[in-house]
Amino acid sequence: ESPDFSGTVSALVADEDFIYAGRWYFPTPASSSVWKLQKSDLAVVEYSPGYGHYI
């Protein structure tokens, strides 16, 4: 489980195994977050709060 996404998905990218969902929070890019999900069952593999840059 990850914290509530609570925002709009700004970027969605996939490779063979994973889906990456990114959120950019205006006006502070330091609040941006990235979620890495297993493609097979959408389980959260990694969560990166405070990404600190534009997505």
C-alpha positions in Angstrom: 0.0 0.0 0.0 1.1 3.6 -0.6 -0.1 6.9 0.7 -3.2 8.3 -0.9 -2.3 9.5 -4.4 -4.7 12.5 -3.8 -4.1 14.3 -7.0 -4.1 14.1 -10.8 -1.7 11.7 -12.6 0.7 14.0 -14.5 2.7 11.2 -16.2 2.0 7.5 -16.8 4.7 5.3 -18.4 5.0 1.5 -18.7 7.7 -0.9 -19.6 7.5 -4.7 -19.9 7.1 -5.3 -16.1 6.1 -2.0 -14.4 3.9 1.0 -14.6 5.2 4.3 -13.3 2.6 6.9 -12.2 3.8 10.4 -11.5 2.1 13.4 -9.9 3.3 17.0 -10.0 1.9 19.2 -7.3 1.6 22.9 -8.2 3.2 25.1 -7.2 5.8 23.1 -5.3 7.6 20.4 -7.4 9.2 19.2 -4.2 5.8 17.7 -3.5 5.9 15.6 -6.6 5.6 11.8 -6.2 6.3 8.7 -8.3 4.7 5.3 -7.8 6.2 2.1 -9.4 3.6 -0.6 -9.8 3.8 -4.3 -10.8 2.0 -4.5 -14.2 0.6 -8.0 -13.3 -1.4 -6.9 -10.2 -0.8 -3.2 -9.7 1.0 -3.9 -6.4 3.2 -1.0 -5.3 6.9 -1.9 -5.7 8.3 1.5 -4.8 7.0 4.9 -3.7 9.1 8.1 -4.0 7.6 11.0 -2.1 9.1 14.4 -2.5 10.5 13.7 -5.9 11.8 17.3 -6.0 11.5 18.0 -9.7 9.1 18.4 -12.5 7.5 15.2 -13.9 
